[in-house]
Amino acid sequence: MPTWNTVASMVLPFGLLLGAGGCGGKFYKSTTPSGVPCSDMPVYPAGQAIDQQYHRLRPIASSPKASTEAERLESLRRKACQLHADAIIEAANEETRTKDGAGYVTRASGTAVAWVKERAPATPLQSIPSQSAPPSAAPPAGSPPAGQAAPPPADQAASAYDSVPQGQEAAAPAPAKGGGKKGKSKQAPASK
């Protein structure tokens, strides 16, 4: 029966090989903040005008191991995706010396950027009706609002002048209570 150390020594190198690929399958499933797949992230060459506002995140360069143009572009996109960039601008190929100084290698470089999103205009807060009182049932149609007496039916509605026999002068109706000043009331002079 193999011991833990034996199993670990067999599995560990295999796990390192899988992890050595960087993002691996994650890169192809990841998206930029604007929703574009990282593998399709736009790369704008140096000198090309950009029609969107952007924020520079930082300069990036392709891996020195990337030997073809396609590998250099993918390497740039991988680095930009790790920075949560929306695009790469000012992309260019350049020749640099190798670490040992024995030769030159071509690499791609550029600047990772995030698009600046327009802010929505501020909207005023709206007052929200309080929910402290429980909602009451709505009165039936045609009924008076709460706190008011119902008017008499139209056929029974009569004024003080309707009950006076013909030929007699009707007295003015009594003033309504309240609403006036306390004390003496002013009466309009009688017309002559």
Contacts in CASP RR format, 6 or more apart in sequence:
PFRMAT RR
TARGET T0000
AUTHOR 0000-0000-0000
METHOD contacts of the structure
MODEL  1
MPTWNTVASMVLPFGLLLGAGGCGGKFYKSTTPSGVPCSDMPVYPAGQAI
DQQYHRLRPIASSPKASTEAERLESLRRKACQLHADAIIEAANEETRTKD
GAGYVTRASGTAVAWVKERAPATPLQSIPSQSAPPSAAPPAGSPPAGQAA
PPPADQAASAYDSVPQGQEAAAPAPAKGGGKKGKSKQAPASK
22 78 0 8 1.000
23 30 0 8 1.000
23 78 0 8 1.000
23 81 0 8 1.000
23 82 0 8 1.000
27 38 0 8 1.000
27 39 0 8 1.000
27 77 0 8 1.000
27 78 0 8 1.000
27 81 0 8 1.000
28 37 0 8 1.000
28 38 0 8 1.000
28 39 0 8 1.000
30 37 0 8 1.000
30 38 0 8 1.000
30 81 0 8 1.000
31 37 0 8 1.000
31 38 0 8 1.000
32 38 0 8 1.000
32 41 0 8 1.000
32 81 0 8 1.000
32 84 0 8 1.000
32 85 0 8 1.000
32 86 0 8 1.000
32 87 0 8 1.000
33 84 0 8 1.000
33 86 0 8 1.000
33 114 0 8 1.000
33 115 0 8 1.000
34 86 0 8 1.000
34 115 0 8 1.000
36 42 0 8 1.000
36 86 0 8 1.000
38 77 0 8 1.000
38 78 0 8 1.000
38 80 0 8 1.000
38 81 0 8 1.000
39 74 0 8 1.000
39 77 0 8 1.000
41 77 0 8 1.000
41 80 0 8 1.000
41 81 0 8 1.000
41 85 0 8 1.000
41 86 0 8 1.000
41 87 0 8 1.000
41 88 0 8 1.000
42 86 0 8 1.000
42 87 0 8 1.000
42 88 0 8 1.000
43 73 0 8 1.000
43 76 0 8 1.000
43 77 0 8 1.000
43 87 0 8 1.000
43 88 0 8 1.000
43 91 0 8 1.000
44 50 0 8 1.000
44 87 0 8 1.000
44 88 0 8 1.000
44 89 0 8 1.000
44 90 0 8 1.000
44 91 0 8 1.000
45 90 0 8 1.000
45 91 0 8 1.000
45 92 0 8 1.000
46 90 0 8 1.000
46 91 0 8 1.000
46 92 0 8 1.000
46 110 0 8 1.000
47 90 0 8 1.000
48 89 0 8 1.000
50 87 0 8 1.000
50 89 0 8 1.000
52 115 0 8 1.000
52 116 0 8 1.000
53 115 0 8 1.000
53 116 0 8 1.000
54 86 0 8 1.000
54 87 0 8 1.000
54 89 0 8 1.000
54 113 0 8 1.000
54 114 0 8 1.000
54 115 0 8 1.000
54 116 0 8 1.000
55 113 0 8 1.000
55 114 0 8 1.000
55 115 0 8 1.000
55 116 0 8 1.000
56 111 0 8 1.000
56 112 0 8 1.000
56 113 0 8 1.000
57 80 0 8 1.000
57 83 0 8 1.000
57 84 0 8 1.000
57 85 0 8 1.000
57 111 0 8 1.000
57 112 0 8 1.000
57 113 0 8 1.000
57 114 0 8 1.000
58 83 0 8 1.000
58 111 0 8 1.000
58 112 0 8 1.000
59 109 0 8 1.000
59 110 0 8 1.000
59 111 0 8 1.000
59 112 0 8 1.000
60 76 0 8 1.000
60 79 0 8 1.000
60 80 0 8 1.000
60 83 0 8 1.000
60 88 0 8 1.000
60 109 0 8 1.000
60 110 0 8 1.000
60 111 0 8 1.000
60 112 0 8 1.000
61 76 0 8 1.000
61 79 0 8 1.000
61 107 0 8 1.000
61 108 0 8 1.000
61 109 0 8 1.000
61 110 0 8 1.000
62 71 0 8 1.000
62 72 0 8 1.000
62 73 0 8 1.000
62 75 0 8 1.000
62 76 0 8 1.000
62 79 0 8 1.000
62 107 0 8 1.000
62 108 0 8 1.000
62 109 0 8 1.000
63 71 0 8 1.000
63 75 0 8 1.000
63 107 0 8 1.000
64 96 0 8 1.000
64 98 0 8 1.000
64 99 0 8 1.000
64 105 0 8 1.000
64 107 0 8 1.000
65 71 0 8 1.000
66 72 0 8 1.000
66 74 0 8 1.000
66 75 0 8 1.000
66 107 0 8 1.000
66 108 0 8 1.000
69 93 0 8 1.000
69 108 0 8 1.000
72 93 0 8 1.000
72 106 0 8 1.000
72 107 0 8 1.000
72 108 0 8 1.000
73 108 0 8 1.000
75 108 0 8 1.000
76 88 0 8 1.000
76 91 0 8 1.000
76 108 0 8 1.000
76 109 0 8 1.000
76 110 0 8 1.000
77 88 0 8 1.000
79 112 0 8 1.000
80 87 0 8 1.000
80 88 0 8 1.000
80 112 0 8 1.000
83 112 0 8 1.000
84 114 0 8 1.000
85 112 0 8 1.000
85 113 0 8 1.000
85 114 0 8 1.000
86 113 0 8 1.000
86 114 0 8 1.000
86 115 0 8 1.000
87 112 0 8 1.000
87 113 0 8 1.000
87 115 0 8 1.000
88 110 0 8 1.000
88 111 0 8 1.000
88 112 0 8 1.000
88 113 0 8 1.000
89 110 0 8 1.000
89 111 0 8 1.000
89 113 0 8 1.000
90 110 0 8 1.000
90 111 0 8 1.000
91 108 0 8 1.000
91 109 0 8 1.000
91 110 0 8 1.000
92 108 0 8 1.000
92 109 0 8 1.000
92 110 0 8 1.000
93 106 0 8 1.000
93 107 0 8 1.000
93 108 0 8 1.000
94 106 0 8 1.000
94 107 0 8 1.000
94 108 0 8 1.000
94 109 0 8 1.000
95 104 0 8 1.000
95 105 0 8 1.000
95 106 0 8 1.000
95 107 0 8 1.000
96 104 0 8 1.000
96 105 0 8 1.000
96 107 0 8 1.000
97 103 0 8 1.000
97 104 0 8 1.000
97 105 0 8 1.000
98 104 0 8 1.000
98 105 0 8 1.000
139 145 0 8 1.000
139 146 0 8 1.000
143 150 0 8 1.000
144 150 0 8 1.000
144 151 0 8 1.000
151 157 0 8 1.000
159 173 0 8 1.000
160 170 0 8 1.000
160 171 0 8 1.000
160 172 0 8 1.000
160 173 0 8 1.000
161 170 0 8 1.000
164 170 0 8 1.000
175 185 0 8 1.000
END
